[in-house]
Amino acid sequence: MVAIALLCAVTCYAGAMVLAATPLTRPIGPPVGRVVAVLGAGVIAHGIGVILLAHTTRALPIAGLGPALSFAGLALATALLLAETLAEDVTLALVGAPLAALATGAAIFVGMDARPGGQPHGLQGLWLVSHIALSFVGIAALATAGAAGALYLVERRELKERRFGRVFRLFPPLETLDRVNHLASVIGWVGLTLGMLLAASYAVAYGLADGPRIAWGILAWCAASVVAMGRLLGGWRARRAAIAAALACALVLVTYIAARVLAARPGQFL
């Protein structure tokens, strides 16, 4: 049942991407309602899969590489759904939906084998869950900033070369993409900062730190901090911020997978 729910989610995420790309092939307006509906159906199916996994294994639905990738996909899809709904635009789905589908598909491929038993309860469990939730919010927001940055760069190039074709008609104004990039960068930094603080205190209190995850956490926080501080304090213009967000997102996602693979205690730490 878990695999079926996740497959439904992957199908919906892929479907949302296809719908979002439809105006690139046909002269129609952005299908905002349909993209949001399909993306929302994927999030619901994904959420059901995560709940079923937690109920079946009696473990946190991030205990293991597969469950962690699945949870990352769910966080990204949820952030994407909120951004698309609030902005009433579908272009972020061109980048965000494939990323969510890829993370979820990878989770199915490597296996949803959560590690039951030995999971913390009470205050320790709440501490761990809070760290994980805030960190995934930060990752999802940073991915949203990266997607907005990538789209900004594509549209800016089209405008610079005076090509007013389908990309120009489909994409929102550069100012909108820049605002999404700015807000998501700040939210990503706040989420990862709080997640890192909770992670550090949890590791000290319970002695559960290990090298790869510490290294990834510091790297992710530094990447998010560079982008956020560049926007807030460095006076970065939109183009520089877009490039930095896209690169930071790619770096964090790649090193996260490497940290999960190399971690000594899967399931005890993000």
C-alpha positions as CSV (number, residue, x, y, z in Angstrom):
1,M,0.0,0.0,0.0
2,V,2.8,2.4,0.8
3,A,4.5,1.8,-2.6
4,I,1.1,2.3,-4.4
5,A,0.5,5.6,-2.6
6,L,4.0,6.8,-3.5
7,L,3.6,5.7,-7.2
8,C,0.3,7.7,-7.3
9,A,2.2,10.7,-5.9
10,V,5.0,10.3,-8.5
11,T,2.3,10.1,-11.3
12,C,0.6,13.2,-10.0
13,Y,3.9,15.2,-9.8
14,A,4.8,14.2,-13.3
15,G,1.3,15.0,-14.5
16,A,1.6,18.5,-12.9
17,M,4.8,19.1,-14.7
18,V,3.3,18.0,-18.1
19,L,0.2,20.3,-17.5
20,A,2.5,23.2,-16.6
21,A,4.4,22.7,-19.8
22,T,1.3,22.6,-22.0
23,P,1.4,26.3,-22.8
24,L,4.9,25.8,-24.2
25,T,3.5,23.6,-27.0
26,R,0.0,25.1,-27.5
27,P,-1.3,28.7,-27.4
28,I,-3.3,28.4,-24.2
29,G,-3.2,30.2,-20.9
30,P,-1.4,28.8,-17.8
31,P,-3.7,25.9,-16.4
32,V,-3.3,27.1,-12.8
33,G,-6.3,25.3,-11.4
34,R,-5.5,21.9,-13.0
35,V,-1.9,22.0,-12.0
36,V,-2.8,22.9,-8.4
37,A,-5.4,20.2,-8.3
38,V,-3.1,17.5,-9.6
39,L,-0.2,18.6,-7.4
40,G,-2.6,18.6,-4.4
41,A,-3.7,15.1,-5.2
42,G,-0.1,14.0,-5.3
43,V,0.6,15.6,-1.9
44,I,-2.5,13.9,-0.4
45,A,-1.4,10.5,-1.8
46,H,2.1,11.0,-0.6
47,G,0.9,12.0,2.8
48,I,-1.2,8.9,3.0
49,G,1.9,6.8,2.1
50,V,4.0,8.4,4.8
51,I,1.3,7.9,7.4
52,L,0.9,4.2,6.4
53,L,4.6,3.7,6.6
54,A,4.8,5.2,10.1
55,H,1.8,3.1,11.2
56,T,3.2,-0.1,9.8
57,T,6.7,0.2,11.1
58,R,6.0,2.1,14.3
59,A,9.0,4.2,13.3
60,L,9.6,7.8,12.2
61,P,8.9,8.0,8.5
62,I,12.5,9.3,7.9
63,A,14.3,6.3,9.3
64,G,16.3,5.0,6.4
65,L,17.4,6.4,3.0
66,G,14.2,5.5,1.2
67,P,11.8,7.1,3.8
68,A,14.1,10.1,4.1
69,L,14.0,10.7,0.3
70,S,10.2,10.2,0.3
71,F,9.8,12.8,3.1
72,A,12.1,15.2,1.2
73,G,9.9,14.8,-1.9
74,L,6.8,15.4,0.2
75,A,8.2,18.6,1.8
76,L,9.2,19.9,-1.6
77,A,5.9,19.1,-3.2
78,T,4.0,20.8,-0.3
79,A,6.2,23.9,-0.6
80,L,5.6,24.0,-4.4
81,L,1.8,23.6,-3.9
82,L,1.8,26.6,-1.5
83,A,3.9,28.7,-3.8
84,E,1.8,27.9,-6.9
85,T,-1.5,28.5,-5.0
86,L,-0.4,31.9,-3.5
87,A,1.3,33.1,-6.7
88,E,-1.4,31.8,-9.0
89,D,1.2,30.6,-11.4
90,V,2.4,27.2,-12.7
91,T,6.0,27.8,-13.9
92,L,7.6,26.7,-10.7
93,A,6.1,23.2,-11.3
94,L,8.3,22.9,-14.4
95,V,11.3,22.6,-12.0
96,G,9.9,21.7,-8.6
97,A,7.5,18.9,-9.7
98,P,10.2,16.8,-11.5
99,L,12.5,17.2,-8.4
100,A,9.7,16.0,-6.1
101,A,8.9,13.1,-8.5
102,L,12.6,12.2,-8.7
103,A,13.1,12.1,-4.9
104,T,9.9,10.0,-4.4
105,G,10.8,7.7,-7.3
106,A,14.3,7.2,-5.8
107,A,12.7,6.4,-2.5
108,I,10.6,3.7,-4.1
109,F,13.7,2.4,-6.0
110,V,16.0,2.1,-2.9
111,G,13.2,0.7,-0.8
112,M,11.0,2.0,1.9
113,D,12.6,-0.1,4.7
114,A,12.2,2.0,7.8
115,R,14.0,0.8,10.9
116,P,11.5,0.0,13.6
117,G,12.4,-0.1,17.2
118,G,14.8,2.1,19.1
119,Q,12.9,5.2,18.2
120,P,12.9,8.0,20.8
121,H,9.7,8.9,22.7
122,G,8.5,11.7,24.9
123,L,10.7,14.9,25.0
124,Q,13.5,13.2,23.0
125,G,11.1,12.2,20.3
126,L,9.5,15.6,20.1
127,W,13.0,17.2,20.0
128,L,14.0,14.9,17.1
129,V,10.8,15.4,15.1
130,S,11.0,19.2,15.5
131,H,14.6,19.2,14.2
132,I,13.7,17.0,11.2
133,A,10.5,19.0,10.4
134,L,12.3,22.4,10.5
135,S,15.2,21.1,8.5
136,F,13.0,19.7,5.8
137,V,11.0,23.0,5.6
138,G,14.4,24.7,5.1
139,I,15.4,22.3,2.4
140,A,12.1,22.6,0.6
141,A,12.2,26.4,0.8
142,L,15.7,26.5,-0.5
143,A,14.7,24.2,-3.4
144,T,11.8,26.6,-4.2
145,A,14.3,29.5,-4.2
146,G,16.5,27.5,-6.5
147,A,13.6,26.7,-8.9
148,A,12.6,30.4,-9.0
149,G,16.2,31.4,-9.6
150,A,16.6,29.0,-12.5
151,L,13.3,30.2,-14.1
152,Y,14.4,33.8,-13.6
153,L,17.7,33.1,-15.4
154,V,15.9,31.5,-18.3
155,E,13.3,34.3,-18.7
156,R,16.0,37.0,-18.3
157,R,18.0,35.4,-21.2
158,E,14.9,35.4,-23.4
159,L,14.2,39.0,-22.7
160,K,17.9,40.0,-23.2
161,E,17.9,38.3,-26.6
162,R,14.5,39.9,-27.4
163,R,12.7,36.6,-27.9
164,F,9.1,37.1,-26.9
165,G,7.8,33.6,-27.6
166,R,6.1,31.0,-25.5
167,V,8.5,31.2,-22.5
168,F,7.8,34.9,-22.3
169,R,4.0,34.4,-22.4
170,L,4.1,31.5,-19.9
171,F,6.5,32.7,-17.2
172,P,5.5,35.3,-14.6
173,P,7.2,38.7,-14.5
174,L,10.8,38.7,-13.4
175,E,9.8,40.7,-10.4
176,T,7.5,37.9,-9.2
177,L,10.2,35.2,-9.6
178,D,12.6,37.5,-7.8
179,R,10.1,37.9,-4.9
180,V,9.6,34.2,-4.6
181,N,13.4,33.7,-4.7
182,H,13.9,36.3,-1.9
183,L,11.1,35.0,0.4
184,A,12.0,31.3,-0.1
185,S,15.7,32.0,0.5
186,V,14.9,33.7,3.8
187,I,12.5,31.0,4.9
188,G,15.0,28.3,3.9
189,W,17.7,30.0,6.0
190,V,15.4,30.3,9.0
191,G,14.3,26.7,8.8
192,L,17.8,25.3,8.5
193,T,19.1,27.6,11.2
194,L,16.5,26.4,13.7
195,G,16.9,22.8,12.5
196,M,20.7,23.0,13.0
197,L,20.3,24.5,16.5
198,L,17.9,21.7,17.5
199,A,20.2,19.1,15.9
200,A,23.3,20.4,17.7
201,S,21.7,20.4,21.1
202,Y,20.1,17.0,20.4
203,A,23.5,15.5,19.5
204,V,25.1,17.0,22.6
205,A,22.4,15.8,24.9
206,Y,22.1,12.3,23.6
207,G,25.5,11.7,22.0
208,L,24.1,10.8,18.6
209,A,26.3,12.9,16.3
210,D,28.1,11.4,13.3
211,G,30.6,12.9,10.9
212,P,28.7,12.8,7.5
213,R,25.6,14.4,8.8
214,I,27.4,17.1,10.8
215,A,29.4,18.0,7.7
216,W,26.2,18.1,5.6
217,G,24.4,20.2,8.1
218,I,27.1,22.7,8.3
219,L,27.4,22.8,4.5
220,A,23.6,23.2,4.0
221,W,23.4,25.9,6.6
222,C,26.4,27.8,5.1
223,A,24.9,27.6,1.6
224,A,21.5,28.9,2.8
225,S,23.2,31.6,4.8
226,V,25.2,32.8,1.8
227,V,22.1,33.2,-0.3
228,A,19.9,34.8,2.5
229,M,22.6,37.1,3.8
230,G,23.5,38.1,0.2
231,R,19.9,39.2,-0.3
232,L,19.4,40.8,3.1
233,L,22.7,42.4,3.8
234,G,24.8,42.2,0.6
235,G,22.5,44.0,-1.7
236,W,22.6,41.3,-4.3
237,R,20.7,42.0,-7.4
238,A,18.2,39.5,-8.7
239,R,20.5,37.8,-11.2
240,R,23.3,37.1,-8.7
241,A,20.8,35.9,-6.1
242,A,19.1,33.6,-8.7
243,I,22.5,32.0,-9.6
244,A,23.4,31.6,-6.0
245,A,20.1,30.0,-5.0
246,A,20.1,27.5,-7.9
247,L,23.7,26.5,-7.1
248,A,23.0,26.2,-3.4
249,C,19.9,24.1,-4.0
250,A,21.9,21.6,-6.2
251,L,24.8,21.5,-3.7
252,V,22.5,20.8,-0.7
253,L,20.4,18.1,-2.4
254,V,23.5,16.2,-3.8
255,T,25.4,16.3,-0.6
256,Y,22.3,15.3,1.4
257,I,22.0,12.1,-0.5
258,A,25.7,11.4,0.0
259,A,25.4,12.1,3.8
260,R,22.4,9.7,4.0
261,V,24.4,7.0,2.3
262,L,27.5,7.5,4.5
263,A,25.8,8.1,7.8
264,A,26.6,5.7,10.6
265,R,23.2,5.8,12.3
266,P,20.4,6.1,9.7
267,G,17.1,7.1,11.2
268,Q,18.5,8.8,14.3
269,F,19.3,12.1,12.7
270,L,18.1,13.9,9.6
